Amino acid sequence: MKLTPSHRLYGLGAILLVALTICSHNFSRRGEPSFFIPLAVAGAVYLLAIRELFSTPEFPKRVIVLGLALSVLWHFQFLRMPPGLDDDIHRYVWDGRVQRLGYNPYIVLPSDPALAGLHTSETRTLNNPEVPSPYPAGAQLFFRAVTSIQESTFALKLAFVLCDLAIVFVLLDYLRRTRQGEHWVLAYAWHPLLAIEVAGSGHVDIAGVLLLLVSAVSLLRRWRAVAALSFGLAVAVKFLPIVLLPLYWKRVRIRDAALAAIVLGLLYVPFLNHGRIPIGSLGTYVQRFRFNDPVFATLERVTPPQVVAGLAVLIGFLIAIWMRRKSAEVSPDAFAWPMAASLLCAPVIYPWYLLWLLPFLRSTSTMPIMIWTLSILPTYYVWHLRTVGRPWLVPDWIVILEYGSVAVAAAIIALRRITRSAALQCSADQVE
C-alpha cells in the first residue's frame, strides 16, 4: 500500500504528539537528555512535515483539522505543567500585581526589602530582582488585565495560548485571501517552539505576534487604520517590530500613523515619572545582559554596546526599506527578514524571540530563518548547565551548530538559485 501525502502527514503529526508529550513530562529538566532527545526528534519530524507541505499543493480539509487538533493536544500537555526553569512569567505576575496595588513597575525593585510584603509564592523567585521591569507599556497593561482576572502564572499561560489560537484563525484567513494552501497553517501550529515557549514557559511575545499578524493581514485587506493601530500595539508589547516601520510607507495614511502614535503614547501615561517616559531596565538590558550573541559580541569588542544595539536596529530598517522597494505587494518575507536580521545582531537571542518570525515563514527564501528557529533549540542545554552551577554561557559547539546550520541552508538555497538561473540562461541561448 502506497502512503499518500495525507497519510504521511498524519504519521508525522502522531510522532510529534508523542515526542512533545514526553518533552512536557520532562519540562522541569530542560536541557537534560530526557527532555532534549524527544525535542530533537520533534525538530526533525517538523522539518519532514515542512517538506510535505512544500511538495503537496493542497491537502484535504480533514487533514488540516486533525493536524490542528493534534497541536491542541500537545499544547494542553505543556499548559498544565509549571513554567519550569525559565521564570520570566513570574516577573509578569509581579508587574501586573504591583500595578494593581498602585506602584509603577518601571520604578520599584522586586528586591526592595520595603516591598517584601507585596510578594506572593509565585513572585519571590522572579529573575533579576535588582532591576525594574524592562517590558513596554503594552505588555504591562496586558499583565495587569490578566492578573486582574486571576493572579497566577497559569492564567497568563492560558491567555498566551488563546493568543496562539487566535493567530491560527488569522493565518487561515490570510491564506484563504492570498489563495495559498490552507495546510500552511500547520507550519506555524506544529512548530515545537510554540509548545515550549507559549504553552510551557509562557512568554508575552506571542501577544505581540498576534497584533503584528493582524496588522499584516489588515494591510492586505486595505484596512489602513487597523493596520497602523495594531502595528503600534505590537511595538508596545516588544520593540522588535519597530524595524518594520518602512513597510508601512505609503500603505497607511498620515492620519492612521498619527492615530497609532497617539495610542502608543497614551499607553505610557499611567507610567509617567515626573513627566518622563520610563524605560525601566532597558538600558541595563543592553549594557549587561548577554546570551547567544556571536555577532553582537564580535562587534562589541570594537564599539560600545549602545552603538551595536543601534546598528542592529539600523540593519533591520535598511532591509525593510529594501523589501518595501522590491515589491508593492504585502509579502510575509518582508516581515520575516528585517526582524531576523535585527535579532541576529542583538545582545540577547533567546529561543522565544524567534516566535515573532513563525507566522511569516512559508517560502523557500525564508528557509534559512526556519532552520534557525530549530537550530536554536540546543541552547536549552544552557538551562541544564545553570542547574549544575556552570556559567550562563552558550558553549561554542552549540553556537557553531546553531549558526552553521543557518549558513549551510542559505548557501544551499543560493547555489540552487544560481544553478537554476544558469540553466534558464543556457536554455534561452539555445533557443536564440
BELWO-V542694 format. One line per field, one symbol per residue. phi: phi as a letter, one per 20 degrees, with the letter a starting at -180 (. if undefined). psi: psi as a letter, one per 30 degrees, with the letter a starting at -180 (. if undefined). Layout:
phi->???
psi->???
This chain:
phi->.efegffffgfffffgffffffgffdffdgnegfefffffffffffffffgfffedfbdfffffffffffffffffgffeefgnfedgffffffffffffendefedfdgefgfdgfefdfedfdfelfecffeffffffffgfffffebeafffffffffffgfffgfffgfffffelefffffffefefgffffedfefncfgffffgfffgffffffemefffffffffffffebfgfgfeggfefmdcegfffffffffffffegfdgclndffclegffgffdebalcffffffffdbgffffffffffffgfffffffffbeeedggfefffffffffdefccegfffgfegfddbcffeggfffffdffgfffgfffgffdneffbfggffgfffefffffffffffffffffffffffffffff
psi->kkkleeeeeeeeeeeeeeefeeeefgefhkflefeeefeeeeeeeeeeeeeeeefjeklleeeeeeeeeeeeefeeeeefllfafjgefeeeeeeeeeefggljffekkffjffgeffllffffgllhffllkfkleeeeeeeeeeffekjleeeeeeeeeeeeeeeeeeeeeeeefghlkffffffeffkfeeeefdedejkfefeeeeeeeeeeeeeeghieeeeeeeeeeeefekfefffgefffkgflleeeeeeeeeeeeeffefgkjhgkkkgbgeeeeeeekkkhheeeeeeffflleeeeeeeeeeeeeeeeeeeefekfljkeefeeeeeeeeefglfkilefffeffefgjglffgeeeeeefeffeffffeeeeefggllikkleeeeeeefeeeeeeeeeeeeeeeeeeeeeeeeeeee.
